[in-house]
Amino acid sequence: MGMEERTNMRFLVTGISGFVAPYLAKYLLANDHEVYGMLHNSPLGVVDGIQYVMGDLCDIRTFKYLREYNFDGVFHLAGLTHPPTSFKEPELYYKTNATGTMNLCEVFRTGSVIMQCSTPEVYGECSEEEIFETFAMLPNNPYGVSKAEADRYILKETKKDKLNAFIVRAGSHTGAGRPSCYSISSDAEQIAKMKKGLQEPILKVGNINSQRAVMDVRDVVIAYYELMIKYMDGKIPNGEIYHVSGHKVNTIEFYIDMMLQLAGIEAEKVVDESLVRKIDIPIQILNSDKMRELTGWSPVISTERTLKDLLAYWENKIGN
């Protein structure tokens, strides 16, 4: 069955209150699928086509009932994802990301296909020019450790054919709705405040020399969906790992300067030590040839459009 024929499937999206999941849910709905979003607290019913259900990853008893929904696929996007905070709360990160993922796998062990949303942070600081899916996991922060443990569990269970799942590790991505505790979005918020006269033209920054190939979140969710369909079509072996990455690596300063230019603002960049990672990864270059050759996917949204939309989001949010 081809991708164009697959409609009216039932998907669960975890982490629906986060940054990426709402974009994915919207894309799934646009492709005529039934979408459920899992929340920690009481379900909201149906909002904008998404059917909200209750479940806490850290307590398997709260979402065992979801097994009866017979989801075709589960996009597992839930988790704690801020590396600096993971140093302050390592146990919480492990419980949520590692144990929570194990709980999810236990509930959906039969029937549903699970897409594990992992992270390049599992590789740590890699000395190689490009990172391939075959590289060893050597995380250098508690967040990376928690995700690596979740990935190891999935790889172990899929190897024994006790789980239908695959793993996706997406490079840096941003867009409207990205929390301001993350670089680029933090800068966009400050620039929006400057534009509205609410902040002096002094931009507090972290390590602006770090290099990333930043994508638009709207491109990333399409990649997730296309990989799920490929798995369902039998084109992806159980337990396979795929990278999703942008075209070109740039410094964080490059993205900041583009936003300043788009906003028509000149500002002094001042390093704020609270924004500098305790352990940084200076450069991260993911090779995504494997995924691109399989799906034909490639990011199509320009960096300029992404940053324009991010700035507009913050201007609107601050204005309200």
N, C-alpha and C positions, 0 to 999 in steps of 0.2 A: 504494500500500500504506500503510495507516494505521499509526500508532505502535504500536497494540496488537497488530498482526500481526507486528511485527518482533521475532522471537526467534531464538535459535541463530545469532547473528552472531559473528564472530571479531574481537576488538579487541585492539590493543596499547596499553598504557599506559606511557609513559616516566616516569621519576622515581618509580618504584614504592616506593622507600625513603624518599620524602619525606613531607610532611604531608598534602597533598590527595589524591594518587594512591591510597592505600589505601582512602579513603572512596569514591572513584569506582569502583575495582575491586569493592568490596563491593556497590555499587549495581548495577553491570552484571551481576554474578553473580545478584543477586536478581531480575533481569529476564531470566534464562535465556540469558545470553550466555557465550561462551567468552572467557576473559580471560588475556592474557599480560602479564607485567610485566618490563620491561627493567632489568637491573642492570649496574653496572660490572664487578663481580667474578663469580666462578664462580656459575652458576645453582644454585638451591636445589632444583630439581625442582618438584613440586606441593605447595603449602602453602595450606591453607584455600581450595582451589579455584582459586587463581591459579597459572598455569604460568610459572615464572620462566625467562627467557632472558638470555643474556649479550650486552652491547653497550656500547661507549663512544662517546658522541656525537662526541667529539673525534677519533676514529679510525674512519673509515668502514669500514675493512677488518674491524673486529670485529663488525659487524652487517649486512653486505651479505646474509648468508645468510637474514636474516629476510624478504627479499622473497619467498622461496619459500613463505612461510606464507599468502600471499594474504589478508592482513587486510582486513576490510570497512572498518574505520576505525582511525585512529591518534590517540589523545589525547596530544598532546605537552605534558606537564607538567614534563618534566625541565629543570633549569637552576639557576643560582645566582641567588638572589632577595633577598639582604640588601643594600639600598642603601648603608648605612654601610661595609660591608666592601668594596664595589666600588671605593671610593676608594683602598683599600690594594692591591687586586689587579685593576686595570682590564683588564690583558691576559688574565687568566684568565677574567674575566667575559665579555669579548668572544669569546674562543675557545669557551667553553662555550655561551653563549647565541646568538651570531650564527653562527659557523662551525658549531657543533654542529647548529643548526637547518637550515642549508644542507645539511649531510651527510644529515640525516634526509629532507629533501625529495628529494634525489638518489636515495636508496634506494627511497623509496615514490612515485616520480614517476608511475608508472602503476598504476592499480587502486585503491589505498587512498585513502580520504578522510582528510585531515589536519586536526585541530583544533589550531590554534596558540594555546596559552595565553599571552597577552600580559599587559600591565599598564598601568594608568593612568599609571604613571611616565613613559611615553613622551611625555606631554603637558607634563611639567614643571610649573612654577607657572603655572597658567592664571588670568588675571584675570577671566574670565567667571564668571557665577554658576553656570551649568551647563555641563558638558562634553559635547559631542555627538561621535558617531563621525566626523564630517566634519572635525573640528578638526585642525590641523597638528600634527605630532609635533615637539616642541621640548624634549627631555629635558634635565634639569639635573644629572644624576649618571651615572657610568659604567654603572650597572645599566640605567638608562633608555635610554642610548645603545645598549647591546648588544641590548636587546629591540627597539628601533626599527629597527635594522639588520636583524634577523631578519624583522620585519614587512614592511619595504620589499622584501626579497628575495621573500617570499611574494606580496606584491601584484604585483610585477613578473612573476613566473612564472605566476600565475593569470590575469593580464591577457592573456598570450600563450597561455592554455589549455594550458600545459605542466605544470600541477599542479592537483590537485583539493583545494582547501583553503579554510578560512575562519578568521577571527581572532576571539578572544573576549578582552575586557579586563574582568576582574572587579575590583570595588572591594574594600575591606578585608574580610577574613573571618578568623575564628578558630574555636577549638574544641579539644577534647581532643587532645593530641599536638602542638600548636603549639609549636615551639622557644622557649625562654625568651629568645632574643636579639631577639625581636620584642615591641613594646609590647603591653600588655594581658596577654599570656601571661607576660611578665617580672613584671608586677605580681601576677598570680595566683599565681605561684610564691612570691613573697615573702610574700604574705598567707597562703598555706598554711603556710609556715614559722612565721609569727607564731602561727597557730592551734595549732601543735604545740609552741610554746615554743622554737623553734630560732632565732628572730630577734626582736630588739627591735622595738617598734612604730614603726619609722622606715622609711618606704617610699621607696626610691630611685627617682626618676622622671626622665623626659626632659621633652620639651615637652608638658605636659598640656593646653595650649590648642589643639593641632592638632585639626581637626574631620574626622571620618570617619563614614560610614554603615556600620557594621560588621555583617556577615552571619555566619550559621552556615555552616561548611564543608559541612554536610550538605545545605543548601539549594543551595549553589553547584554541587555535583556533579550535582544534578538538572538544573540549567540547562544545564550542559555536555552532558549526555546528550540533553536535548530538542532542543538546537540541532543536534547531530549527526544525529538522526533527521530533523529538518526539512530538512537538507541532502540527505540520502539520498532524501527524498520529493520533491526538486526544488523546495522552497519557498525555498531560499537560493541566490542567485546566487554563482557562483564568486568567491572573494576578498573576500566581504562581511565587514564588521566589526560586532561586537555588544558592547554593554556589559551587564554583569550588576551590579546595584547594590541596596543595601538601601533601606529606606523613608525613614529619617530620619537626618539628620546630627547627631551629638553630639560634644562635646569628649571627648578621651581621659580627662579628669578625671571626666566623667559615668560612664564605664564603671568607672573605679577606685572611685568612691564607691559604685556599685551592688555591686561585689564586696565591699567592706569591710562594707557593710550586710548582705549575704548571709552573710558569715562572722561577723558580730557582733563586729567588731573596730574600735577607734578607733586611727588611726595618723597620725603626722605625715608629710607629704609633703615630701621634700627633693630638690631638683634635683641630679642627678649628671651633671656635664658629659660624662662618657663615654657617657651615654645620649642626649645631645642630638645630633640629626643635624647633620652639617657643613653641608648645604643642606637645609632643610626645605620641605615644601609645606604651608602653614598650613591650607588647606581644600581638600577634593577632593569635588566633587559631580558624580557621573556621571549623565547622563540615560539610563535604560534602557528608555524607552518602546518603542523599536523592537523589542527582544527580547521584551518583555512582550506586545505586541500580536500578535507572530508566534506565540508559544508558549502564552500564557495563564499563564506562570510568574509566581510571586510568592513571596518568602520567607515561610515559615509558622512557622519556629521563633523564639520570642520571644527578645529580648536576655537576659532573666532566665534562661531555660533554658540558653542558650548559656554564660553566665557561671557558672551553677551547675555545669554539666558540666565546664567548664574548671577550676574550683576543685577539684572532686572528683578530676579527673585528677591534679592536682599533689599533693593530699593523699595519694592512693594511691601516687604515684610516690615521694614523700618518705618515706612510711611503709615502703616496701620498700627 
